[in-house]
Amino acid sequence: MPEKMSIDKRLALAALGAEVIVTPNAAPSHPDNFRNVARRLAVERGGFLTDQFNNPANVRVHAETTGVEILEQTGGRVGAFVAGAGTGGTLSGVGRCLKGQIPSVRVILADPIGSGLAEWVETGRLGPDGAYAVEGIGGSEAPANLHRAVIDGAERVSDEQSFALARRLIRDEGLLVGGSAGTNVAAALRIAARGDVDGPVVTVLPDAWDRYRTCPWMRAVVEG
């Protein structure tokens, strides 16, 4: 995993018996990028590479399960679906499922400021590659599993907004979530506040707070 990822994630994986290999925060084209290191190790060690950024099963499972569950829970009425993109599987799969049933639904990327994906959604060209602290979403390269044809727009969310919203969800709602959940909800609240979609605005809370206990933004929750 890239060195950007929290110490808590490393400790949890090690406790489960995994060998944790920490890589530099390298560009996707660099040999030291975590995806390229994983691919190389799979070949060298005879391992199975899930390749979740490219494996079409990632998109398919969200189209066949997550999207269907959303339709069932909303009674088939969804105005917008909002989510960040790490591998792209959730946004593309759910978006494909919803658009197949609700042609008017809007599918919106929630993207950290510093990621180049929002500009890619809007123009087809990747935006500047900048630093941001939210983990697991955004990037300097659009993964194969992020299907631009399914996405209608993008909302840019700062680290400060993401972490403030995550703290609010923890303290006020009792939802034990992490930073990318804050990104998703911040973007979803914006869409809902505009009032220009027909139906509920749906998002997902994809991470948990126990992965971030040592991070400064999470310590602020404990310290009040």
C-alpha positions as CSV (number, residue, x, y, z in Angstrom):
1,M,0.0,0.0,0.0
2,P,1.2,3.6,-0.6
3,E,2.9,5.3,2.3
4,K,0.0,7.8,2.4
5,M,-2.3,5.2,3.9
6,S,-2.8,5.3,7.7
7,I,-0.7,3.4,10.2
8,D,-4.0,1.8,11.4
9,K,-4.5,0.0,8.1
10,R,-1.0,-1.4,8.2
11,L,-1.5,-2.7,11.8
12,A,-4.9,-4.2,11.0
13,L,-3.5,-6.1,8.0
14,A,-0.4,-7.3,9.9
15,A,-2.6,-8.5,12.7
16,L,-4.4,-10.7,10.2
17,G,-1.1,-12.2,9.1
18,A,-0.5,-10.2,6.0
19,E,2.9,-9.1,4.9
20,V,2.5,-5.3,4.5
21,I,4.7,-3.7,1.8
22,V,4.7,0.1,2.0
23,T,5.5,1.8,-1.3
24,P,6.3,5.5,-2.1
25,N,3.4,7.7,-3.2
26,A,4.5,7.3,-6.8
27,A,2.7,8.1,-10.0
28,P,0.7,5.3,-11.7
29,S,3.4,5.0,-14.4
30,H,6.2,4.6,-11.9
31,P,7.5,1.1,-11.1
32,D,7.2,1.8,-7.3
33,N,3.5,2.7,-7.5
34,F,1.6,0.2,-5.3
35,R,-0.4,-1.2,-8.2
36,N,2.8,-1.9,-10.2
37,V,4.5,-3.4,-7.2
38,A,1.5,-5.7,-6.6
39,R,1.5,-6.8,-10.2
40,R,5.2,-7.6,-10.1
41,L,5.0,-9.5,-6.8
42,A,2.1,-11.6,-8.2
43,V,4.3,-12.7,-11.1
44,E,7.4,-13.3,-9.0
45,R,5.5,-15.2,-6.2
46,G,2.9,-16.9,-8.3
47,G,0.1,-15.0,-6.6
48,F,-3.4,-14.0,-7.7
49,L,-3.8,-10.4,-8.6
50,T,-7.3,-9.2,-8.0
51,D,-6.6,-6.1,-10.2
52,Q,-9.6,-4.2,-8.9
53,F,-8.9,-1.1,-10.9
54,N,-9.3,-3.0,-14.2
55,N,-11.2,-6.2,-13.3
56,P,-14.7,-5.9,-14.8
57,A,-16.1,-8.1,-12.0
58,N,-15.7,-5.1,-9.8
59,V,-18.1,-3.0,-11.8
60,R,-20.4,-6.0,-12.4
61,V,-20.9,-6.9,-8.7
62,H,-22.0,-3.3,-7.9
63,A,-24.4,-3.3,-10.8
64,E,-25.9,-6.6,-9.7
65,T,-26.0,-6.1,-6.0
66,T,-25.3,-2.5,-4.6
67,G,-27.4,-0.8,-7.3
68,V,-30.2,-3.3,-6.9
69,E,-30.3,-2.8,-3.2
70,I,-30.5,0.9,-3.6
71,L,-33.4,0.6,-5.9
72,E,-35.2,-1.7,-3.5
73,Q,-34.6,0.6,-0.5
74,T,-35.8,3.7,-2.3
75,G,-38.8,2.1,-4.0
76,G,-37.2,2.7,-7.3
77,R,-37.1,6.5,-6.9
78,V,-33.6,8.0,-7.0
79,G,-32.7,11.6,-8.0
80,A,-29.0,11.3,-7.8
81,F,-26.3,8.9,-6.8
82,V,-23.1,10.5,-5.5
83,A,-19.8,8.7,-4.7
84,G,-16.0,9.0,-4.8
85,A,-13.9,6.8,-7.0
86,G,-11.0,4.8,-6.0
87,T,-11.2,1.8,-8.4
88,G,-14.3,3.2,-9.9
89,G,-16.3,0.1,-9.4
90,T,-19.0,1.5,-7.1
91,L,-19.7,4.6,-9.1
92,S,-19.7,2.9,-12.5
93,G,-21.6,-0.2,-11.4
94,V,-24.3,1.5,-9.4
95,G,-24.6,4.2,-12.0
96,R,-25.1,1.7,-14.8
97,C,-27.7,-0.2,-12.8
98,L,-29.7,3.0,-11.8
99,K,-29.6,4.5,-15.3
100,G,-31.0,1.2,-16.7
101,Q,-34.1,1.7,-14.5
102,I,-34.3,5.5,-14.0
103,P,-33.1,7.4,-17.1
104,S,-33.4,10.8,-15.3
105,V,-31.0,9.9,-12.5
106,R,-27.8,11.9,-12.1
107,V,-24.6,10.1,-11.3
108,I,-22.1,12.5,-9.6
109,L,-18.4,11.9,-8.8
110,A,-17.3,13.2,-5.4
111,D,-13.7,14.1,-5.8
112,P,-11.0,15.4,-3.4
113,I,-9.5,18.7,-4.3
114,G,-6.1,17.7,-5.6
115,S,-7.4,14.8,-7.6
116,G,-7.5,15.1,-11.4
117,L,-10.6,13.0,-11.9
118,A,-13.2,15.8,-11.6
119,E,-11.7,17.6,-14.5
120,W,-11.5,14.4,-16.5
121,V,-15.3,13.8,-15.9
122,E,-16.0,17.4,-17.0
123,T,-13.6,17.7,-20.0
124,G,-12.1,14.4,-20.8
125,R,-8.7,15.7,-19.7
126,L,-7.1,14.9,-16.3
127,G,-6.7,17.8,-14.0
128,P,-3.4,18.7,-12.2
129,D,-2.1,16.2,-9.8
130,G,-2.1,17.7,-6.3
131,A,-1.7,16.5,-2.7
132,Y,-4.7,15.7,-0.5
133,A,-5.1,13.7,2.7
134,V,-8.4,11.8,2.2
135,E,-7.5,8.2,1.5
136,G,-8.8,5.7,-1.0
137,I,-10.5,8.0,-3.6
138,G,-9.3,10.3,-6.3
139,G,-6.2,10.0,-8.4
140,S,-4.0,11.3,-11.1
141,E,-5.1,8.6,-13.6
142,A,-8.6,7.4,-14.5
143,P,-8.9,3.7,-13.8
144,A,-10.4,1.4,-16.5
145,N,-13.3,0.7,-14.1
146,L,-14.3,4.3,-13.9
147,H,-16.7,4.7,-16.8
148,R,-17.0,8.4,-17.8
149,A,-20.1,7.7,-20.0
150,V,-22.1,6.9,-16.9
151,I,-21.1,10.0,-15.0
152,D,-23.1,13.3,-15.3
153,G,-20.9,15.7,-13.3
154,A,-18.4,16.1,-10.4
155,E,-18.3,17.9,-7.1
156,R,-14.9,18.9,-5.6
157,V,-14.5,18.5,-1.9
158,S,-11.6,19.8,0.2
159,D,-9.9,17.8,2.9
160,E,-11.2,20.2,5.5
161,Q,-14.8,19.7,4.3
162,S,-14.4,15.9,4.2
163,F,-13.0,15.6,7.7
164,A,-15.4,18.1,9.2
165,L,-18.3,16.1,7.7
166,A,-16.9,12.8,8.9
167,R,-16.5,14.2,12.5
168,R,-20.1,15.5,12.3
169,L,-21.4,12.0,11.2
170,I,-19.5,10.4,14.1
171,R,-20.5,12.9,16.8
172,D,-24.1,13.8,15.8
173,E,-25.3,10.7,14.0
174,G,-23.2,7.9,15.7
175,L,-22.0,6.7,12.3
176,L,-18.5,5.3,12.7
177,V,-17.1,6.4,9.3
178,G,-13.9,7.7,7.8
179,G,-12.7,10.5,5.6
180,S,-14.0,9.4,2.2
181,A,-17.5,8.9,3.7
182,G,-17.2,12.6,4.6
183,T,-16.3,13.5,1.0
184,N,-19.3,11.6,-0.3
185,V,-21.8,13.1,2.2
186,A,-20.4,16.6,1.7
187,A,-21.0,16.3,-2.1
188,A,-24.4,14.7,-1.6
189,L,-25.6,17.5,0.7
190,R,-24.6,20.1,-2.0
191,I,-26.6,18.3,-4.6
192,A,-29.6,17.9,-2.3
193,A,-29.5,21.6,-1.3
194,R,-29.7,22.7,-5.0
195,G,-33.1,21.0,-5.3
196,D,-32.8,20.4,-9.0
197,V,-33.0,16.6,-8.9
198,D,-36.2,14.6,-8.9
199,G,-36.0,12.2,-5.9
200,P,-33.7,11.3,-3.1
201,V,-30.0,11.9,-3.2
202,V,-28.2,8.6,-2.4
203,T,-24.6,8.1,-1.4
204,V,-22.5,5.4,0.4
205,L,-20.3,5.4,3.5
206,P,-17.4,3.2,2.3
207,D,-15.0,3.3,5.2
208,A,-14.8,2.9,9.0
209,W,-13.3,5.1,11.7
210,D,-11.0,2.3,13.1
211,R,-8.7,2.7,10.1
212,Y,-7.9,6.3,11.1
213,R,-7.4,6.4,14.9
214,T,-3.8,7.7,14.6
215,C,-4.7,10.4,12.0
216,P,-4.7,14.0,13.1
217,W,-8.3,14.6,11.9
218,M,-9.6,11.6,13.9
219,R,-7.7,12.6,17.0
220,A,-9.6,15.9,16.9
221,V,-12.8,13.8,17.4
222,V,-11.4,12.3,20.6
223,E,-9.9,15.5,21.9
224,G,-13.1,17.5,21.2
